[in-house]
Amino acid sequence: MSAVTLSGVGKRYRKYSDSAVLIARGRERIRRTTRSETWALRGIDLEVERTECLGVIGRNGGGKTTMLQLLAGVSAPTEGRVSVRGRVAPLMAVGVGFHPELTGRENVYINGTILGMERAEIDKAYDDIVAFSEIGDFLDTPVKFYSSGMMVRLGMSVAMRSMPDILLVDEVLAVGDVAFQARCFERMQEIREAGATVIFVSHNLNAVRNLCDRTLLLHQGHRVLLGDTAEAISRFHQLLDEEREPEETDEAPAEGRRIESVVLSDASGARTSTFTGGDTATATITMRGCTTGRLEGLELTISSGTGLAVYRELLAVPDAADGRDPVVVTVDLPLRLPTGTHHLAVRPRATSGAHEAESRSSFYVKSRHGLFGQVDLAAEFSREPAGGGR
């Protein structure tokens, strides 16, 4: 039997806004309330098996947090049925379940009770909770004086030690430091191995790739894809690129040059946003320009998911003789990069001094295991016998 089942689930919110209406005759203002409806989720069917780790990705406003709220019982669906089997530990916002006037020690017991732990169970786990959180010196301080990172440490420590059947994590780890995040991922893996189900919402696609068996991609409240994590990440990048593409027009810009599109394709010529480390990607750049200055070239920048530029070069390209004639440039890019999300930025540079808009595309590289850092130097190792071969 599945740990989580959603059948035709939808969640609708009503939005109320007041608009002023002027009654000219009496010169008095009254307020007219208008109501609109928004579906945060619609038509979601989903089954999550026990011991599975499901990733949930998508743009802000896609319905990810709303879905977790339904699973946690914080909110009820407008339509459909939600079935959750087992003890649930939700970690969906910093400080949820904490009383600001009480100390960290007192909140451990309150939070543990909320998660279904008995007093004796909390007593037994208390030292482990404190050790995992690493904030033992502040446990007798009211949590209203805690930083967001300290509250995450305490809340995550209690949730991890409650040994839930279902752990819900919604981007809360983003405020923790890197070392604590790594420990949390290790503990989540231990919880999975003990038989629990993990549903992990995050914009950290590398963490999703490393942790999740399957991934659900939500977009504007609808399910786009549910399946292999690498495929879901690739489809997510495609959605982002589709939303970035400018509308086509036959008119040249008033000044400067405009990148109309940047399309990435693999060796077979198929458009894609997912590559294997070491592959060569082809970027097809379509640019439209006018004659307000000499084009010096195209500046290409590849940056990591953290924004660090790992490659930048100004490439010489032919200019457009007529502002209405597009110029198409292809660039082969050997992707000697580690696993993760990367960004390609293309900007025309000209002597006119006009504003040159940048176009950005995202892509995902799945590289070999054990490669870290920013680039792959493709180092080759050799081993010689001791004594020079004698």
C-alpha positions in Angstrom: 0.0 0.0 0.0 1.3 3.4 -1.0 2.4 5.9 1.8 0.8 8.8 -0.1 -2.0 8.9 -2.6 -3.5 12.0 -4.3 -6.5 11.4 -6.6 -7.8 14.3 -8.7 -6.6 16.8 -6.1 -7.2 20.5 -6.6 -6.9 23.5 -4.3 -8.7 26.7 -4.9 -8.1 30.0 -3.2 -10.4 33.0 -3.2 -8.9 36.4 -3.5 -10.8 39.5 -2.2 -9.9 43.0 -3.2 -11.6 46.3 -2.4 -12.0 48.9 -5.1 -13.1 52.5 -4.5 -16.3 53.6 -6.2 -17.0 57.3 -6.4 -20.7 58.3 -6.1 -20.6 61.6 -8.0 -23.9 62.9 -6.8 -23.1 62.6 -3.1 -19.3 63.0 -3.5 -18.8 60.1 -1.1 -16.6 57.1 -1.4 -17.8 53.6 -0.8 -15.9 50.3 -1.1 -16.9 47.6 -3.4 -15.4 44.2 -2.7 -14.6 42.0 -5.7 -13.8 38.3 -5.5 -11.7 36.2 -7.8 -10.6 32.6 -7.7 -7.2 31.0 -8.2 -6.4 27.3 -8.5 -3.0 26.7 -6.9 -3.3 23.0 -7.8 -5.6 21.2 -10.3 -6.0 17.6 -11.3 -3.1 16.1 -9.4 -2.8 12.3 -9.3 0.1 10.9 -7.4 1.2 7.8 -5.6 4.4 7.7 -3.5 5.6 4.3 -2.2 7.1 3.5 1.2 10.8 4.1 1.4 10.7 6.3 -1.7 12.2 9.7 -1.9 10.2 12.0 -4.3 11.5 15.3 -5.4 9.1 18.1 -6.3 10.4 21.0 -8.5 9.0 23.9 -10.4 8.9 27.7 -10.5 7.7 29.8 -7.6 3.9 29.7 -7.6 3.8 26.3 -9.2 1.9 24.7 -6.4 4.7 22.8 -4.6 4.2 24.2 -1.1 0.4 24.0 -1.5 0.8 20.2 -2.2 2.9 19.7 1.0 0.3 21.7 3.0 -2.4 19.2 1.9 -0.2 16.3 2.8 0.6 17.7 6.2 -3.1 18.3 6.9 -2.6 22.1 7.2 -5.1 22.6 4.4 -7.9 20.6 2.9 -8.3 20.0 -0.8 -11.1 21.8 -2.7 -11.6 18.7 -4.8 -10.2 15.2 -4.9 -8.9 13.0 -2.2 -5.6 13.0 -0.2 -4.5 9.9 1.7 -1.5 9.8 4.0 -0.6 6.7 5.9 1.7 7.1 8.9 3.3 9.6 11.2 4.1 12.8 9.3 6.9 15.2 10.1 6.5 18.5 8.1 9.4 21.0 7.8 7.8 23.6 5.6 8.8 27.0 7.1 11.4 28.4 9.5 10.0 28.5 13.1 6.7 26.7 12.5 5.7 24.9 15.6 7.9 27.0 17.9 6.6 29.4 20.6 8.8 32.5 20.4 8.6 33.3 24.1 9.7 29.8 25.2 13.3 28.5 25.3 14.8 26.1 22.8 14.7 23.3 25.4 10.9 23.9 26.0 10.3 24.0 22.3 12.0 20.7 21.7 9.3 19.1 23.9 6.5 21.1 22.3 7.6 20.4 18.8 8.2 16.7 19.5 4.7 16.4 21.0 3.3 18.0 17.9 5.1 15.4 15.8 3.5 12.6 17.8 6.4 11.7 20.2 5.7 10.7 23.8 7.4 12.5 26.7 9.6 9.4 27.4 10.5 9.2 23.8 11.6 12.9 23.7 13.6 12.4 26.9 15.5 9.5 25.4 16.2 11.3 22.2 17.0 14.7 23.8 20.8 14.4 23.9 20.9 13.3 20.3 18.6 16.2 19.2 20.9 18.7 21.0 24.1 17.2 19.5 22.7 17.2 16.0 21.5 20.8 16.2 24.9 22.1 17.6 23.1 24.9 19.5 23.5 23.5 23.0 24.8 26.8 24.4 21.5 28.5 23.5 18.9 25.9 24.6 17.8 28.0 27.6 17.4 31.2 25.4 13.9 32.1 24.1 13.8 31.2 20.4 12.6 34.7 19.5 16.3 35.6 19.8 17.4 32.7 17.4 18.5 33.3 13.9 16.6 31.6 11.1 19.5 29.1 10.8 19.4 28.2 14.5 15.6 27.6 14.3 16.1 25.4 11.2 18.8 23.4 13.1 16.5 22.8 16.1 13.4 22.1 14.0 15.2 19.7 11.7 16.9 17.9 14.6 13.6 17.2 16.3 11.9 16.1 13.1 14.8 13.8 12.1 14.7 12.2 15.6 11.0 11.7 15.6 11.5 8.8 13.1 8.5 9.7 11.0 6.9 7.5 8.5 6.7 10.4 6.1 9.1 13.4 6.1 8.0 16.5 4.2 10.8 19.0 3.5 10.1 22.3 1.7 13.2 24.4 1.0 13.8 25.0 4.7 17.4 23.7 4.4 18.2 26.7 2.2 18.9 28.9 5.2 21.3 26.3 6.8 25.0 26.3 6.3 26.6 23.8 3.9 27.9 21.4 6.5 24.5 21.2 8.3 22.8 20.6 5.0 25.1 17.7 4.3 24.4 16.2 7.7 20.6 16.6 7.1 20.9 14.8 3.7 22.8 12.0 5.4 20.1 11.7 8.1 17.3 11.8 5.5 19.0 8.9 3.8 19.1 7.0 7.1 15.4 7.7 7.6 14.7 6.3 4.2 16.7 3.1 4.9 14.7 2.7 8.1 11.5 2.5 6.0 10.3 6.1 5.8 9.1 8.1 2.8 10.6 11.5 2.0 9.0 14.2 -0.1 11.6 16.9 -0.9 10.7 20.3 -2.4 13.7 22.3 -3.4 15.2 24.7 -6.0 18.6 23.0 -5.4 18.5 20.7 -8.3 21.8 19.1 -7.4 20.3 18.0 -4.1 17.2 16.7 -5.8 19.3 14.7 -8.2 21.4 13.2 -5.4 18.6 12.4 -3.1 15.5 11.5 -5.1 14.4 8.4 -7.0 11.7 10.1 -8.9 10.7 13.8 -9.4 7.5 15.6 -9.9 7.6 18.7 -12.0 4.7 21.2 -11.3 4.0 24.2 -13.4 1.1 26.7 -12.8 -0.6 24.2 -10.6 -0.5 21.3 -13.0 1.6 18.1 -13.3 4.0 18.4 -16.2 6.0 15.3 -15.6 6.4 12.6 -13.0 9.3 10.2 -13.5 13.1 10.0 -13.8 14.8 12.8 -11.9 17.2 13.7 -14.7 14.4 13.8 -17.2 12.3 16.0 -14.9 15.2 18.5 -14.4 15.8 18.6 -18.2 12.1 19.3 -18.8 12.2 22.0 -16.1 15.1 23.8 -17.9 13.1 23.5 -21.2 10.2 25.3 -19.5 12.4 28.0 -18.3 13.9 28.5 -21.7 10.5 28.6 -23.4 9.4 31.3 -21.0 12.5 33.3 -21.8 12.1 33.2 -25.6 11.1 36.7 -26.9 8.2 37.2 -29.2 9.1 37.1 -32.9 8.9 40.3 -34.8 9.9 41.6 -38.2 11.0 44.9 -36.8 14.6 45.6 -36.0 15.4 47.2 -32.7 15.7 51.0 -32.5 19.3 50.7 -31.6 21.8 48.1 -30.6 21.4 44.4 -31.3 19.0 41.8 -29.9 19.5 38.1 -29.2 16.3 36.6 -30.5 17.0 33.0 -29.4 19.7 30.7 -28.0 19.0 27.0 -28.7 21.1 24.2 -27.3 21.3 20.9 -29.1 23.3 17.7 -28.8 25.6 15.9 -31.3 22.6 14.5 -33.2 21.1 18.0 -33.6 18.2 17.3 -31.2 17.3 20.3 -28.9 17.9 19.4 -25.3 18.8 21.0 -21.9 20.5 17.8 -20.5 24.0 16.7 -21.4 26.6 14.2 -20.2 29.9 15.5 -18.9 32.4 15.7 -21.8 29.7 16.0 -24.5 29.8 18.9 -27.0 26.8 21.1 -27.0 26.0 23.3 -30.0 24.5 26.7 -29.2 22.6 28.2 -32.1 22.3 31.9 -31.6 20.0 34.1 -33.7 20.7 37.8 -33.5 19.1 40.8 -35.2 21.0 44.0 -35.4 21.0 47.5 -37.0 23.8 49.7 -38.3 24.2 52.0 -35.2 27.8 50.8 -34.6 30.3 48.1 -35.4 29.7 44.8 -33.8 32.8 43.7 -31.9 31.5 40.2 -31.2 29.4 38.0 -28.9 30.4 37.6 -25.3 29.7 34.1 -24.1 29.7 33.3 -20.4 29.1 29.9 -18.7 28.5 30.1 -15.0 27.8 27.5 -12.3 24.5 27.2 -10.4 26.0 29.4 -7.7 26.7 32.2 -10.3 30.5 31.7 -10.5 31.7 32.3 -14.1 33.8 29.4 -15.2 34.3 30.5 -18.9 34.0 33.8 -20.7 35.1 34.8 -24.2 34.4 37.4 -26.8 33.8 35.7 -30.1 34.2 37.4 -33.4 31.0 37.1 -35.5 29.8 38.6 -38.8 27.6 41.7 -38.5 24.2 42.3 -40.1 24.4 44.5 -43.1 20.7 45.4 -42.7 18.9 45.7 -39.4 16.1 43.5 -40.7 18.4 40.6 -41.6 19.0 38.1 -38.7 22.5 36.7 -38.1 22.7 33.0 -37.1 25.8 31.9 -35.2 26.6 28.4 -34.1 29.1 27.7 -31.3 30.4 24.3 -30.2 30.9 24.1 -26.5 32.7 21.1 -25.0 31.0 20.6 -21.6 33.9 19.6 -19.4 31.8 20.5 -16.4 30.8 18.7 -13.1 27.3 17.5 -12.4 24.9 20.3 -11.9 22.9 23.1 -13.3 24.8 25.6 -15.4 23.9 28.8 -17.2 24.9 30.2 -20.6 24.7 33.9 -21.1 25.1 35.6 -24.5 25.5 39.3 -25.0 26.4 41.3 -28.2 29.1 44.0 -27.8 29.2 46.9 -30.2 31.1 50.2 -30.5 27.9 52.2 -30.5 27.5 52.3 -26.8 23.9 51.2 -27.1 22.4 48.9 -24.5 22.9 45.3 -25.4 20.5 42.9 -23.8 21.8 39.6 -22.5 20.1 36.3 -23.2 20.4 33.5 -20.7 19.8 29.7 -21.0 20.1 27.0 -18.4 21.2 23.4 -18.9 22.0 20.4 -16.8 25.2 18.3 -16.9 25.4 14.8 -15.5 29.1 14.0 -15.2 31.1 11.2 -13.8 31.0 10.2 -10.1 33.6 11.8 -7.8 34.1 15.0 -9.9 33.8 18.2 -7.9 34.7 21.8 -8.4 33.9 24.1 -11.3 35.5 22.4 -14.4 36.7 19.0 -15.5 40.4 19.1 -16.4 40.2 15.5 -17.7 43.3 14.6 -15.7 45.0 11.3 -16.6 46.7 9.3 -13.9 49.4 6.7 -14.4 51.2 4.5 -11.9 54.7 3.3 -12.3 56.2 0.4 -10.2 58.6 1.3 -7.4 62.3 1.4 -8.4 61.7 2.7 -11.9 60.4 -0.6 -13.3 63.3 -2.7 -12.2 
